[in-house]
Amino acid sequence: MDVDGNVTIKATKKTYSQDWKAYDKAQINQKSILMELLRDITGKIPQPEYTFGRPTLPMSDMIYSSVMKVFTTFSLRRFMGDMEIAQERGYITKTPSYASVGHFLQKEELTPMLIDIVKLTSMPLVSVESDFAVDSTGFGTTNFQRWFSFKHGKEIRSKKWLKCHVVSGVKTNIITSVKVTSEFDNDSPQLIELIKTTAEHFDMKEVSADKAYLGKKNLDAIDELGATPYIPFKENNKARGKGSVWKKMYYYFMMNNEEFYEHYHKRSNVETTMHMIKSKFGDSVKSKSWTAQVNEVLCKVICHNICVVIHEMFELGIKPNFNFCV
């Protein structure tokens, strides 16, 4: 800090060598391993009790097919070949029709099951991750919305999009909790629910987030879970009247700014996580209805998590075990 109060932050960019041998093996074997792990994940899902009418396909088969549909990024018709292969290998009991998969994604009861699967797929890395980052990103849709703009004096037409809120481990980019909302939902109110879900299984030491998440309740919630919140303060923030956690982090931010940002910049890893999902599985959804769109985004997250686990099987030598009920 100079005599005028200007703060200069010095940062040394860390670089890490890529284990190309492990990376190559993970990429080459990714699809076949994913199909097998997905069978372990969905195989123990209980079938709803039959009441009346035409018997439905097994719930485990339909969830397996829905996730594989998103993984392949193919159309409903074109990915049927992968389902035939899955049946031949014993991963599913019967190949569903492409229309059945499309209809299944529209079920509201599927959403909480997919959220649970996201948590399940992060479990193999419980001993690896302790520092986490929170952020959100948008996924486009093919649906349009209209409203009248008084400023421009005309009707405005734009595409709707969904907002996906996640907590991500900064070492492996595994997503530990997720919530999908509309584009109009703010980021800050989602943080407490997300970190509480993560804390159910992970020992949290640090939580990084941008200024959009700054608030007394969020800082207190992170502290209560035994973690340190690294959320930058705004220029007009003061230390008074906000509670002990707020004051402690405010003075730490002001007096040890450079050290604070060394922790905070771990947050950039969650942006990498978002890029990984969008570059591999697309930055938009193909479904038309709201529920199907939410479920499609959750399937993208599940695919991402399984791919991360596969990579760490070769990088860290972990041996995932999903042979228990979701």
C-alpha positions, 0 to 999 in steps of 0.5 A: 500500500502506498502513501495514497492508500492504493493497494498493489496485489502481487500474485504468482501464477502457479502452473501444474504439469499435466499427467498426459499418460493418465489423461490419455487413458481416461479419455480413451476408456471414458465411454466404456467405463462411464457406461459401467459406472452408470450401471452401478449407480442406477442399478439399485434404484427401486422400482415404484410399486405397480398399481394399474395400467400398462407396466412401465419400464424399470426406473433404473433403465430409464434414468440410465438411458436419460443420462446416456442420452445427454452424455452422447449429445445425440438426438433421441433417435440416434442414441438408440444404438448406444442403448442396444449396446448397453442391453447387450452388456447387461447394463439395462434390462430392455432398450426403451423407445426414443419417445419413452426417454423424452417423456421420462425427462418430463417427470417431476419426480425425477428431479430429486432423484437426479440431485441425489445422484449428483451427490452420490457421484461426488462421494468417491472424492470425499477424502480429496476435496476440502476447499470449495467454490460457489458460482452459477451459470446459464443454459440456453433454451429454445423457448422465447419470452416477450415483454413490453419495454417502456424504455424503448417503446416496443415489445422485446423478444428473447430466449429463456434460459436456466440458471445452474448453481453449483458447489465445486471442489477446487482440486478436481472440479467435482460438483458436490451440490447443485440447484437449477432455477430460473434466470430471475433467481438471484445467486446469493440466496442459494448459497446456504442450501448448497453448502449445507448439502456439501457439508453432509459428506465433505469436511469443508475448510474454505469456501470461495465465492464472488461479491454476489454472494456477500452477506452476513447470513452467508458468512455466518452459515459458512463459519457454522459449518467449520469453513472459512468464507473467502468472499471479497468485500465491496468498497462501501462495506464497513466493519460495524454492526454485522457480527463477529464473522463479518468483522473478522473477515472484513479486517482480514480482507483489509489488512491482509489483502494479498493473502486473502486473494490467494485463497479467493482466487481458488474460485476460478476453478468453478469457472473451469468446471462450468466450461468443462460441462458446456464444452463437452455436453453443450451450453443449451438444452434441447427439451421444451418443458421446464421440468425436462429442461431442469432434468436435462441440466442435472443429467449434464452435471451427472455426466460431468461428475462421472467423467471427473471420477474416471479421470481421477481413477487414472490420476489418483488411483481411486476405486469408486464404489457405487454399489448401494442404493441412491 
